[in-house]
Amino acid sequence: MGNQIAKKYVNALIRSCSDKELNQLYKELKDLSLVYSEDRFMNIILSPDVKNLEKENFVLSLVDNKNKKFVNFLKLLSQNDRLELIPLICDELRYQVAVKNNKFNGIIMSDFKITKAKIKTLEESFSSKFNSTIKLEKSEEEYSGVKVEIDDLGVEVSFSLERLKAQMSEHILKAI
């Protein structure tokens, strides 16, 4: 339900803002959404004992840049009791801007070193395959093999050493 509501807010932002304004709003939302991982902050935002105006002032006090559209957007969220949706709105806005610009980010997981040249080659391959600009980053997460994920496109490509060993064993057993 929250995702559908977030999409409606993002669609309204897209219709009312230029590309430059959207990028600025995304950066501000991204910065603001970082505090949503704090339990104490969420307790205040979700508390029925704290008035919406107090929540609004609290959230606005966390914003460095007082962009008029951004402030008005936060006030609108507060009036509709939707401040808890800011992380969802931020994610949806990131996705919509990526689709609009045809630029997507992905991650590479591996337990061995991948050079910048190999990453660049993978980026070029995926970019030509999906007719988009793909930017890949190496993840610190360990994976026995190589795994590339581009969530916004719904793409996951992996080569697992464990799976290869299992398939080889199965093939050998079938041959016997």
C-alpha positions in Angstrom: 0.0 0.0 0.0 2.8 2.4 0.9 4.5 1.8 -2.4 1.4 2.8 -4.3 1.0 6.0 -2.3 4.7 6.8 -2.8 4.4 6.3 -6.6 1.5 8.9 -6.6 3.7 11.5 -4.8 6.6 10.8 -7.1 4.4 11.1 -10.2 3.2 14.5 -8.9 6.8 15.5 -8.4 7.8 14.5 -11.8 5.0 16.4 -13.4 5.7 19.6 -11.4 9.5 19.7 -11.5 12.3 20.1 -14.1 15.0 17.5 -14.4 17.4 19.7 -12.4 14.9 20.2 -9.6 14.1 16.4 -9.5 17.8 15.6 -9.1 18.1 18.2 -6.3 14.9 16.9 -4.6 16.3 13.4 -4.8 19.5 14.4 -3.1 17.7 16.1 -0.3 15.3 13.2 0.1 18.2 10.8 0.2 19.9 12.8 2.9 16.7 13.0 4.9 15.9 9.3 4.5 19.2 8.4 6.2 17.7 9.4 9.6 14.8 7.0 9.1 17.0 4.1 10.1 17.2 5.5 13.7 14.7 4.0 16.0 14.3 7.1 18.1 13.5 9.2 15.0 10.9 6.6 13.8 9.3 6.6 17.3 8.7 10.3 17.0 7.4 10.1 13.4 5.0 7.2 14.1 3.9 8.4 17.5 0.2 9.3 17.7 1.0 11.5 20.7 3.1 14.0 18.7 1.1 16.4 16.6 1.7 16.6 12.8 2.9 20.2 13.0 5.5 19.2 15.6 6.6 16.3 13.4 6.7 18.7 10.4 8.9 21.2 12.3 11.1 18.4 13.5 11.7 17.0 10.0 12.2 20.6 8.6 14.8 21.2 11.3 16.8 18.4 9.8 16.9 19.9 6.3 19.9 22.1 5.5 18.8 23.5 2.2 15.5 25.3 2.5 14.4 24.8 -1.2 10.8 26.1 -1.4 9.5 23.1 -3.4 11.1 20.6 -1.0 9.8 22.4 2.1 6.3 22.6 0.5 6.5 18.9 -0.3 7.4 18.0 3.3 4.6 20.1 4.5 2.2 18.3 2.2 3.4 15.0 3.5 3.0 16.1 7.0 -0.6 17.4 6.4 -1.5 14.1 5.0 0.3 12.2 7.7 2.7 10.6 5.3 6.1 11.5 6.7 6.9 7.9 7.3 6.8 7.3 3.5 9.9 9.5 2.8 12.3 6.5 2.3 9.8 4.8 -0.1 9.3 8.1 -1.9 13.1 8.4 -2.2 13.5 4.9 -3.6 10.7 5.4 -6.1 12.1 8.8 -7.2 15.5 7.3 -7.7 13.9 4.6 -9.8 11.8 7.0 -11.9 14.8 9.3 -12.5 16.9 6.3 -13.6 14.2 5.2 -16.0 13.7 8.8 -17.3 17.5 9.2 -17.9 18.0 5.6 -18.9 20.8 5.3 -16.4 20.9 2.4 -14.0 23.3 1.2 -11.2 24.2 -2.3 -10.3 26.6 -4.2 -8.1 29.1 -6.9 -8.6 29.7 -9.5 -5.9 32.7 -11.7 -6.0 35.2 -13.3 -3.7 38.1 -12.5 -6.0 39.6 -9.3 -7.3 37.9 -7.7 -10.3 39.9 -5.0 -12.0 38.5 -1.7 -13.1 39.0 -2.7 -16.7 36.9 -5.8 -16.3 34.2 -3.7 -14.5 34.3 -1.3 -17.5 33.9 -4.2 -19.9 31.0 -5.6 -17.9 29.4 -2.1 -17.9 29.8 -1.8 -21.7 28.3 -5.3 -22.2 25.3 -4.7 -20.1 24.8 -1.2 -21.5 24.7 -2.5 -25.0 22.5 -5.5 -24.0 19.9 -3.2 -22.4 20.4 -0.2 -24.5 21.0 1.9 -21.4 23.8 3.4 -19.4 24.8 0.9 -16.7 27.2 1.8 -13.9 28.5 -1.1 -11.8 30.2 -1.0 -8.4 32.1 -3.7 -6.6 30.3 -4.9 -3.4 32.1 -5.9 -0.3 29.7 -8.9 0.0 31.4 -12.2 -0.5 30.1 -14.5 -3.2 31.8 -17.7 -4.4 31.9 -16.9 -8.0 30.6 -13.8 -9.8 27.2 -12.2 -9.4 25.9 -9.0 -11.1 22.7 -7.5 -9.9 20.9 -4.5 -11.5 17.8 -4.3 -9.4 16.0 -1.5 -11.3 16.0 -3.7 -14.5 15.3 -6.9 -12.6 18.5 -8.5 -13.8 20.7 -10.9 -11.9 23.4 -12.8 -13.6 25.6 -15.2 -11.6 28.3 -17.8 -12.0 28.7 -19.8 -8.8 31.6 -22.2 -8.3 29.4 -24.3 -5.9 26.7 -24.7 -8.6 29.3 -25.6 -11.2 30.8 -28.3 -8.9 27.3 -29.7 -8.2 26.5 -29.8 -11.9 29.8 -31.5 -12.7 29.2 -34.1 -10.0 25.7 -34.7 -11.2 26.9 -35.1 -14.8 29.6 -37.6 -13.8 27.2 -39.6 -11.7 24.8 -39.8 -14.6 27.6 -41.0 -16.9 28.5 -43.8 -14.5 
